[in-house]
Amino acid sequence: MRLVRVLVDESQVDDLLDVLEDENIDHVITSEARQDDDAVVIEFPIPIQAVDYVLDQLREAGLDDERYTVISTAETAKTNHYDELEDRFVAGVEEDDTVASEEIRGKALGMHRNALTYYSMTGLSAVVAAIGLLLDSPAIVVGAMVIAPQVGRALITSVGMALGDRRMVKLGVRTQLAGYAMAVVGATLLGVGIRFGQLLPVSLHVAGVGQVAKRVSPGLLSLAVAVCSGAAGAFGLATALPVSLVGVMIAAALIPAAAAVGIGIAWGEPMVAIGAFVLLVANAVAVNLSGFAVLWYLGYRPDDWEGLSSLRAPRKHWPTFVTLVVLLLIVTAAGTVLAGKASFDTQTNEAVTDVLEKEEYAALELVAVETEMTGLDVAGTDPARSVTVVVNRPVDQEFPRLASTFERAIEQQTRTNVSVDVEFNEVQSSERRNGTTSAGVTGAACPPGQSCHASARQDGASRAAQRNYKSSTGGRNRHDRLAARGDLHQGELPVL
């Protein structure tokens, strides 16, 4: 519920009161509110869903809401006709969850924090996110999102574009850019300290760390997360729903990417930094554009909006639309790049599936397919592409040429050069006979020096993953990849 106060001249009181009485809105008039004899304050409570409609009606009757209009939150109202207003606007045919343009502007600006708080929290969240990326810990990365304050700046920009408020657009864009720069700098300083402080191996191949690889080689699904986050934030802002949880999702689309840029810079990996930067830019633009699109869909327009044709005369809204067009071009270009990665993923999965469907590979079970693209897939460039296929195999069978087979199939399917790693998980299965578990296991005995075991499941056919074997066609530093994943201890050689 909202309590609305408007200041009007006495000459306009009759016209405005006619509107309120026609809508059955109970009101009071305070004539002593100002020293001027010809000015009075009209005050009335209405449901939040009715604010925009009632103000529009009052404007048509002559209200100058720029002079003095206050909309505040009220807990309860006991008036003669307030129940009728609730039946009409809350539960009736005129039900609408959206809030007034004035209120959505105030709510967006209310999320603006002072510079010290905003930049400090942004830097801290980027540092925590960078630690989570390097440790390959999704839990730490999610924790970093909780303290990131990105939601306010993103929604200020979206609201400014929807309402044609150039001041809000400038504020939002400027502080967002500065915040991303702060996040990159914070992650870079942390990365330099960790690398040269020898907290992690100096030769660590950061692109091989799982959480980093997801930001270095993004796809359209990553962009979809940003689009949905911005849209959800706009819906929450426009419908009086809480946006705090949505802020976590918006930060999830932005801060890890900025942290990955800093990690790439700290480790001297330009392709890592560039790939993560593309994701950061694409997600930032997608968040702002999707928020604007939702607000526009809900009917939020500049106060003097009369359609696109009206822009030929007053040019005050052109900067907003120029910004919108530029952002749209950026996200389109980024989407084209990310679409190349998505296409490569799809074709790779199809090629791997086709190979494993052959009779000679019937004993294999596909576990995962991971793809990496280092660099940008744009005209004149050929990014390095690598694929890791994880499969389960029986302990008594070997497939020494499987990596080469995958490589030929993927290259034929994608028409690009790739390097392929195959990681084998050796599996033994127990057999249940006549209600008891057999002492024997399928397959040959374990090789000397290896620890093998089998365990029974309720269905009598459990599998226990044994030592991990890898077959590779080359194309990367496998020692670094194993070290990054924690599979290689100091002084130990990789098992291929």
C-alpha positions as CSV (number, residue, x, y, z in Angstrom):
1,M,0.0,0.0,0.0
2,R,1.1,3.5,-0.8
3,L,0.3,6.9,0.7
4,V,0.4,9.6,-2.0
5,R,0.8,13.3,-1.3
6,V,0.6,15.9,-4.1
7,L,0.9,19.7,-3.9
8,V,-1.6,21.6,-6.2
9,D,-3.0,25.1,-6.7
10,E,-6.4,25.8,-5.3
11,S,-7.6,26.5,-8.8
12,Q,-6.9,22.8,-9.7
13,V,-8.4,21.2,-6.6
14,D,-11.9,20.7,-8.0
15,D,-10.7,19.0,-11.1
16,L,-8.4,16.6,-9.2
17,L,-11.0,15.9,-6.5
18,D,-13.4,14.9,-9.3
19,V,-10.9,12.3,-10.4
20,L,-10.5,10.9,-6.9
21,E,-14.2,10.8,-6.3
22,D,-14.9,9.0,-9.6
23,E,-12.4,6.4,-8.6
24,N,-13.8,6.1,-5.1
25,I,-10.5,7.1,-3.5
26,D,-10.8,8.5,0.0
27,H,-8.6,11.6,0.5
28,V,-7.9,14.6,2.8
29,I,-6.9,18.1,2.0
30,T,-4.3,20.1,4.1
31,S,-4.5,23.8,3.4
32,E,-2.0,24.8,6.0
33,A,0.8,22.8,4.4
34,R,2.4,25.9,2.9
35,Q,2.3,29.6,3.6
36,D,1.0,30.3,0.1
37,D,-2.7,30.8,0.2
38,D,-3.3,29.3,-3.2
39,A,-1.6,25.9,-2.5
40,V,-2.9,22.8,-0.8
41,V,-1.8,19.2,-0.2
42,I,-4.0,16.3,-1.2
43,E,-3.3,13.0,0.5
44,F,-4.8,9.6,-0.2
45,P,-4.0,5.9,0.3
46,I,-4.2,3.5,-2.6
47,P,-2.9,-0.1,-3.3
48,I,0.5,-0.3,-4.9
49,Q,-1.0,-1.7,-8.1
50,A,-3.1,1.5,-8.5
51,V,-0.4,4.1,-8.2
52,D,0.5,4.4,-11.9
53,Y,-3.1,4.4,-13.0
54,V,-4.2,7.0,-10.6
55,L,-1.3,9.4,-11.2
56,D,-2.0,9.1,-15.0
57,Q,-5.6,10.1,-14.4
58,L,-4.5,13.1,-12.2
59,R,-2.0,14.2,-14.8
60,E,-4.7,14.3,-17.4
61,A,-6.8,16.5,-15.0
62,G,-3.9,19.0,-14.8
63,L,-1.6,17.7,-12.0
64,D,2.0,18.9,-12.3
65,D,3.6,16.0,-10.5
66,E,7.1,17.5,-10.9
67,R,6.2,20.3,-8.4
68,Y,5.8,18.2,-5.3
69,T,4.8,14.5,-5.3
70,V,5.6,12.1,-2.5
71,I,4.8,8.3,-2.6
72,S,5.6,6.5,0.7
73,T,4.9,3.1,2.1
74,A,2.0,2.6,4.5
75,E,1.1,-0.4,6.5
76,T,-2.7,-0.2,6.8
77,A,-5.5,2.0,5.8
78,K,-9.0,2.2,7.3
79,T,-11.2,4.3,5.0
80,N,-14.7,4.0,3.6
81,H,-13.7,2.7,0.2
82,Y,-10.3,1.2,0.5
83,D,-11.6,-2.4,0.5
84,E,-13.3,-1.6,-2.9
85,L,-9.9,-0.4,-4.2
86,E,-8.3,-3.7,-3.1
87,D,-11.0,-5.7,-4.7
88,R,-10.5,-3.7,-7.9
89,F,-6.8,-3.4,-8.3
90,V,-5.4,-6.3,-6.2
91,A,-7.9,-9.1,-6.8
92,G,-10.1,-7.8,-9.6
93,V,-9.9,-7.4,-13.3
94,E,-7.5,-4.5,-13.0
95,E,-5.0,-6.6,-11.1
96,D,-1.4,-5.5,-12.0
97,D,1.8,-6.2,-10.0
98,T,3.8,-3.4,-11.6
99,V,4.8,-0.3,-9.6
100,A,4.7,3.3,-10.7
101,S,7.5,4.8,-12.8
102,E,8.4,7.2,-10.1
103,E,8.6,4.4,-7.5
104,I,10.8,2.1,-9.7
105,R,13.2,5.0,-10.3
106,G,13.4,5.6,-6.6
107,K,13.9,1.9,-5.8
108,A,16.7,1.6,-8.4
109,L,18.5,4.7,-7.0
110,G,17.9,3.4,-3.5
111,M,20.2,0.4,-4.3
112,H,23.1,2.9,-5.1
113,R,25.7,2.5,-2.4
114,N,28.5,4.9,-1.7
115,A,31.8,4.5,-3.6
116,L,33.8,3.1,-0.6
117,T,31.2,0.3,0.0
118,Y,30.6,-0.5,-3.6
119,Y,34.3,-0.7,-4.8
120,S,35.5,-2.4,-1.6
121,M,32.8,-5.2,-1.8
122,T,33.4,-5.6,-5.5
123,G,37.2,-6.0,-4.9
124,L,36.6,-8.5,-2.1
125,S,34.2,-10.6,-4.0
126,A,36.6,-10.7,-7.0
127,V,39.4,-11.9,-4.7
128,V,37.2,-14.6,-3.2
129,A,36.0,-15.6,-6.7
130,A,39.6,-15.9,-7.9
131,I,40.5,-18.1,-5.0
132,G,37.5,-20.3,-5.8
133,L,38.5,-20.5,-9.4
134,L,42.1,-21.5,-8.7
135,L,41.0,-24.1,-6.1
136,D,38.4,-25.4,-8.5
137,S,35.8,-24.9,-5.8
138,P,32.3,-24.0,-6.9
139,A,31.2,-23.5,-3.3
140,I,33.8,-20.7,-2.8
141,V,32.8,-19.1,-6.2
142,V,29.1,-19.1,-5.1
143,G,30.1,-17.6,-1.8
144,A,31.8,-14.7,-3.6
145,M,28.5,-13.9,-5.4
146,V,26.7,-13.3,-2.1
147,I,28.9,-10.3,-1.2
148,A,29.1,-8.8,-4.8
149,P,27.0,-5.6,-5.1
150,Q,26.6,-5.6,-8.9
151,V,22.8,-5.8,-8.9
152,G,22.2,-2.1,-8.1
153,R,24.3,-0.6,-10.8
154,A,22.9,-3.0,-13.5
155,L,19.3,-2.1,-12.6
156,I,20.0,1.6,-12.4
157,T,21.3,1.4,-16.0
158,S,18.2,-0.7,-17.2
159,V,15.8,1.7,-15.5
160,G,17.5,4.7,-16.9
161,M,17.3,3.4,-20.4
162,A,13.6,2.5,-20.0
163,L,12.6,5.8,-18.6
164,G,14.9,7.9,-20.7
165,D,16.9,9.2,-17.7
166,R,20.3,10.1,-19.0
167,R,21.6,10.8,-15.5
168,M,20.8,7.3,-14.4
169,V,22.3,5.7,-17.5
170,K,25.6,7.6,-17.1
171,L,25.7,6.7,-13.4
172,G,25.0,3.0,-14.0
173,V,27.4,2.6,-17.0
174,R,30.2,4.6,-15.3
175,T,30.1,2.7,-12.0
176,Q,29.7,-0.7,-13.7
177,L,32.8,-0.2,-15.8
178,A,34.8,1.0,-12.8
179,G,33.5,-1.9,-10.7
180,Y,34.6,-4.4,-13.4
181,A,38.0,-2.8,-13.5
182,M,38.3,-3.0,-9.7
183,A,37.4,-6.7,-9.9
184,V,40.0,-7.4,-12.6
185,V,42.7,-5.5,-10.7
186,G,41.9,-7.3,-7.4
187,A,42.0,-10.7,-9.0
188,T,45.3,-9.8,-10.8
189,L,47.0,-8.7,-7.6
190,L,45.9,-11.9,-5.9
191,G,47.0,-14.0,-8.8
192,V,50.5,-12.4,-8.9
193,G,50.8,-12.9,-5.1
194,I,49.8,-16.5,-5.3
195,R,52.0,-17.3,-8.3
196,F,55.2,-15.7,-7.2
197,G,54.6,-16.5,-3.6
198,Q,54.7,-20.1,-4.8
199,L,51.4,-21.0,-3.2
200,L,50.7,-22.8,-6.5
201,P,53.1,-24.1,-9.1
202,V,54.5,-21.2,-11.2
203,S,54.1,-23.4,-14.3
204,L,50.4,-24.2,-13.5
205,H,48.3,-24.3,-16.6
206,V,45.4,-22.3,-15.4
207,A,43.3,-23.0,-18.4
208,G,43.3,-26.6,-17.3
209,V,41.6,-25.8,-14.0
210,G,37.9,-26.7,-14.3
211,Q,36.4,-23.5,-12.9
212,V,38.7,-21.3,-15.0
213,A,38.1,-23.3,-18.2
214,K,34.4,-22.7,-17.9
215,R,35.1,-18.9,-18.1
216,V,37.9,-19.1,-20.7
217,S,35.8,-21.1,-23.2
218,P,32.3,-19.8,-22.8
219,G,29.2,-20.8,-24.8
220,L,25.7,-19.6,-25.4
221,L,24.5,-21.2,-22.1
222,S,26.7,-18.8,-20.2
223,L,25.1,-15.9,-22.1
224,A,21.7,-17.3,-21.3
225,V,22.4,-17.1,-17.6
226,A,23.2,-13.4,-17.9
227,V,20.0,-12.8,-19.9
228,C,17.8,-14.6,-17.4
229,S,19.5,-12.8,-14.4
230,G,19.0,-9.3,-15.8
231,A,15.3,-10.2,-16.7
232,A,14.7,-11.6,-13.2
233,G,16.2,-8.5,-11.6
234,A,13.9,-6.2,-13.7
235,F,10.8,-8.3,-12.8
236,G,11.7,-8.1,-9.2
237,L,12.2,-4.4,-9.2
238,A,9.0,-3.7,-11.2
239,T,6.7,-6.0,-9.3
240,A,7.7,-5.1,-5.7
241,L,9.4,-8.5,-5.3
242,P,12.8,-8.8,-3.4
243,V,15.8,-8.5,-5.7
244,S,18.5,-9.6,-3.2
245,L,18.6,-13.2,-4.4
246,V,18.5,-12.1,-8.0
247,G,21.6,-10.0,-7.2
248,V,23.5,-13.3,-6.5
249,M,22.6,-14.5,-10.0
250,I,23.6,-11.3,-11.6
251,A,27.0,-11.4,-9.8
252,A,27.4,-15.0,-10.8
253,A,27.3,-14.0,-14.4
254,L,29.9,-11.2,-14.0
255,I,32.3,-11.5,-11.1
256,P,33.8,-15.0,-11.9
257,A,34.5,-13.8,-15.5
258,A,36.2,-10.7,-14.2
259,A,38.3,-12.8,-11.8
260,A,39.3,-15.1,-14.6
261,V,40.5,-12.1,-16.6
262,G,42.8,-11.2,-13.7
263,I,44.0,-14.8,-13.4
264,G,44.9,-14.9,-17.0
265,I,46.9,-11.6,-16.7
266,A,48.7,-12.8,-13.5
267,W,49.8,-16.1,-15.2
268,G,50.8,-14.4,-18.4
269,E,48.1,-16.3,-20.4
270,P,46.6,-13.8,-22.9
271,M,44.2,-16.3,-24.4
272,V,42.8,-17.0,-20.9
273,A,42.4,-13.3,-20.3
274,I,40.8,-12.6,-23.7
275,G,38.4,-15.5,-23.5
276,A,37.2,-14.4,-20.0
277,F,37.0,-10.8,-21.1
278,V,34.7,-11.7,-24.0
279,L,32.5,-13.5,-21.5
280,L,32.5,-10.6,-19.1
281,V,31.6,-8.0,-21.8
282,A,28.9,-10.3,-23.3
283,N,27.3,-11.0,-19.9
284,A,27.4,-7.4,-18.7
285,V,25.7,-6.2,-21.8
286,A,23.2,-9.0,-21.7
287,V,22.2,-8.2,-18.1
288,N,21.6,-4.5,-18.9
289,L,19.7,-5.2,-22.2
290,S,17.5,-8.0,-20.8
291,G,16.6,-5.7,-17.8
292,F,15.7,-2.9,-20.2
293,A,13.7,-5.3,-22.4
294,V,11.6,-6.5,-19.5
295,L,10.9,-3.0,-18.2
296,W,9.9,-1.9,-21.7
297,Y,7.7,-5.0,-22.1
298,L,6.0,-4.0,-18.8
299,G,5.2,-0.6,-20.2
300,Y,7.8,1.6,-18.6
301,R,8.5,4.6,-20.9
302,P,9.9,8.1,-20.6
303,D,7.4,10.6,-19.2
304,D,7.0,12.5,-22.5
305,W,7.0,9.3,-24.6
306,E,4.6,9.5,-27.6
307,G,6.1,6.9,-29.8
308,L,9.2,6.6,-32.0
309,S,8.0,9.4,-34.3
310,S,8.1,11.9,-31.5
311,L,11.9,11.5,-31.2
312,R,12.4,13.5,-34.4
313,A,11.6,16.7,-32.6
314,P,12.9,16.4,-29.1
315,R,16.3,14.7,-29.1
316,K,16.7,14.3,-25.4
317,H,16.1,10.5,-25.7
318,W,18.6,9.9,-28.5
319,P,21.6,9.3,-26.2
320,T,19.7,6.5,-24.5
321,F,18.8,4.8,-27.7
322,V,22.3,5.2,-29.1
323,T,23.6,3.5,-26.0
324,L,21.0,0.8,-26.5
325,V,22.0,0.2,-30.1
326,V,25.7,0.0,-29.2
327,L,25.0,-2.5,-26.4
328,L,22.9,-4.5,-28.8
329,L,25.7,-4.7,-31.4
330,I,28.2,-5.7,-28.7
331,V,26.0,-8.6,-27.4
332,T,25.2,-9.7,-31.0
333,A,28.9,-9.9,-31.8
334,A,29.7,-11.7,-28.6
335,G,26.8,-14.0,-29.2
336,T,28.2,-14.9,-32.6
337,V,31.6,-15.8,-31.1
338,L,29.9,-17.8,-28.3
339,A,27.7,-19.5,-30.9
340,G,30.9,-20.9,-32.6
341,K,31.9,-22.5,-29.3
342,A,28.4,-23.9,-28.8
343,S,28.4,-25.4,-32.4
344,F,31.8,-27.0,-31.7
345,D,30.5,-28.5,-28.5
346,T,27.5,-30.0,-30.2
347,Q,29.4,-31.4,-33.2
348,T,32.1,-32.9,-30.8
349,N,29.4,-34.6,-28.7
350,E,27.9,-36.1,-31.8
351,A,31.3,-37.4,-33.1
352,V,32.1,-39.0,-29.7
353,T,28.7,-40.6,-29.5
354,D,29.0,-42.0,-33.1
355,V,32.4,-43.6,-32.2
356,L,31.3,-45.2,-29.1
357,E,28.2,-46.7,-30.8
358,K,30.5,-48.9,-32.9
359,E,30.6,-52.6,-31.9
360,E,34.3,-52.7,-31.0
361,Y,33.7,-50.1,-28.3
362,A,30.6,-51.7,-26.8
363,A,32.4,-52.3,-23.5
364,L,33.1,-48.6,-23.0
365,E,30.8,-46.3,-21.1
366,L,30.9,-42.5,-21.7
367,V,31.3,-40.4,-18.5
368,A,32.0,-36.9,-19.8
369,V,33.1,-34.8,-22.7
370,E,35.0,-31.6,-22.0
371,T,35.9,-29.1,-24.7
372,E,38.2,-26.1,-24.6
373,M,38.8,-23.4,-27.1
374,T,41.7,-21.1,-26.4
375,G,41.3,-17.9,-28.4
376,L,38.5,-16.4,-30.4
377,D,36.7,-18.1,-33.3
378,V,36.6,-15.0,-35.5
379,A,37.6,-14.4,-39.1
380,G,41.3,-14.7,-39.7
381,T,42.0,-16.7,-36.5
382,D,42.2,-20.4,-35.7
383,P,41.8,-20.9,-31.9
384,A,43.4,-24.0,-30.3
385,R,40.7,-26.6,-29.7
386,S,41.1,-29.5,-27.3
387,V,38.8,-32.2,-26.2
388,T,38.9,-34.5,-23.1
389,V,36.8,-37.6,-23.2
390,V,36.3,-39.6,-20.0
391,V,35.2,-43.2,-20.3
392,N,34.8,-46.3,-18.1
393,R,36.5,-49.5,-19.4
394,P,36.8,-53.1,-18.1
395,V,40.1,-53.8,-16.4
396,D,41.0,-56.6,-18.9
397,Q,40.6,-54.5,-22.1
398,E,42.8,-51.8,-23.7
399,F,42.0,-49.3,-26.4
400,P,45.4,-47.8,-27.3
401,R,44.1,-46.1,-30.5
402,L,40.9,-44.6,-29.1
403,A,42.3,-41.1,-28.8
404,S,43.3,-41.1,-32.5
405,T,40.0,-42.5,-33.5
406,F,38.2,-39.7,-31.6
407,E,40.5,-37.1,-33.1
408,R,39.7,-38.2,-36.7
409,A,36.0,-38.4,-36.0
410,I,35.9,-34.9,-34.4
411,E,38.0,-33.3,-37.1
412,Q,35.8,-34.8,-39.8
413,Q,32.7,-33.6,-38.0
414,T,33.9,-30.1,-37.1
415,R,36.3,-29.5,-40.0
416,T,38.9,-28.1,-37.5
417,N,42.1,-29.3,-36.0
418,V,41.8,-30.6,-32.4
419,S,43.9,-32.4,-29.9
420,V,42.2,-35.2,-27.9
421,D,42.8,-36.6,-24.5
422,V,41.1,-39.8,-23.4
423,E,40.9,-40.6,-19.7
424,F,40.1,-44.2,-18.7
425,N,38.5,-45.2,-15.4
426,E,39.1,-48.9,-15.0
427,V,35.9,-50.7,-13.7
428,Q,35.3,-54.1,-12.2
429,S,31.8,-55.4,-11.6
430,S,30.6,-58.0,-9.1
431,E,28.1,-60.7,-10.0
432,R,25.2,-61.8,-7.8
433,R,24.3,-65.5,-8.2
434,N,21.5,-67.3,-6.4
435,G,21.0,-64.5,-4.0
436,T,24.7,-64.4,-2.9
437,T,27.6,-62.3,-4.1
438,S,30.2,-64.3,-6.1
439,A,33.7,-64.2,-4.9
440,G,35.0,-63.8,-8.4
441,V,35.1,-60.6,-10.5
442,T,34.9,-60.1,-14.2
443,G,38.0,-59.2,-16.0
444,A,41.6,-60.1,-15.5
445,A,43.5,-59.8,-12.2
446,C,44.8,-56.4,-11.2
447,P,48.2,-55.5,-12.6
448,P,51.1,-55.7,-10.1
449,G,51.4,-52.7,-7.8
450,Q,47.8,-51.6,-8.3
451,S,45.0,-51.6,-5.8
452,C,41.8,-53.0,-7.1
453,H,38.5,-53.7,-5.4
454,A,34.9,-54.4,-6.3
455,S,31.8,-53.7,-4.2
456,A,28.2,-55.0,-4.6
457,R,25.2,-52.8,-5.1
458,Q,21.6,-53.6,-4.3
459,D,21.1,-54.6,-7.9
460,G,24.1,-56.9,-7.8
461,A,26.2,-55.0,-10.4
462,S,28.2,-52.2,-8.8
463,R,31.2,-50.4,-10.3
464,A,34.3,-49.1,-8.6
465,A,36.5,-46.7,-10.4
466,Q,40.2,-47.7,-10.3
467,R,43.4,-45.9,-11.3
468,N,42.9,-43.3,-14.0
469,Y,44.6,-43.9,-17.3
470,K,45.0,-41.4,-20.1
471,S,45.6,-41.7,-23.8
472,S,46.4,-38.5,-25.6
473,T,47.0,-37.2,-29.1
474,G,49.0,-34.3,-27.7
475,G,48.4,-30.6,-28.0
476,R,48.9,-29.5,-24.4
477,N,51.0,-29.8,-21.3
478,R,49.4,-32.9,-19.7
479,H,51.7,-32.7,-16.7
480,D,50.4,-29.2,-15.8
481,R,46.8,-30.4,-16.4
482,L,47.2,-33.3,-14.0
483,A,48.9,-31.0,-11.4
484,A,46.0,-28.5,-11.7
485,R,43.5,-31.2,-11.1
486,G,45.3,-32.5,-8.1
487,D,46.0,-35.9,-9.7
488,L,49.8,-35.4,-9.7
489,H,51.8,-35.1,-6.5
490,Q,55.2,-33.5,-6.2
491,G,57.9,-35.7,-7.7
492,E,55.4,-38.0,-9.4
493,L,55.3,-38.6,-13.2
494,P,52.0,-38.7,-15.0
495,V,50.5,-42.0,-15.9
496,L,49.6,-42.1,-19.6
